[in-house]
Amino acid sequence: MDRSKTKHFHLSNDPVAAYEILYVGRKASIAALAVLIYEKFIILEEEIDLVWCKRRSWVTILYFVNSWLAPLWLASELGQ
């Protein structure tokens, strides 16, 4: 591929393009958070039966951390 004919993209030279990239990233984060919240509502009943009513162990703690970390992180990022 001849790189002399390709246009190099530099964010520092084009603030409008940089803003558009950040805007798209923010919308993607909102969509990801919506999907995660929707998924939590779908599986909540099974999660209560299979995880919350069980004895606490390292597996249940790992499940809670794994299942709640991503939505909480995305929500905190969107709040800034």
C-alpha angles and dihedrals in degrees: 000000000000106000094190090076097047121093113237114221117221118179093202090062096048116042092176091058090047090052091049091052091050090047092053091047091052092049090049090053091051090051092048091050091049091052092048092049091047090050091051091054091049096052099032096103093050091044091054092049097043104034115014096050093049128092113273114259137152089271094057091045090050089050092052093048092046096046098043103034098075097048092045092048093049092047092050091048092051091049092062 
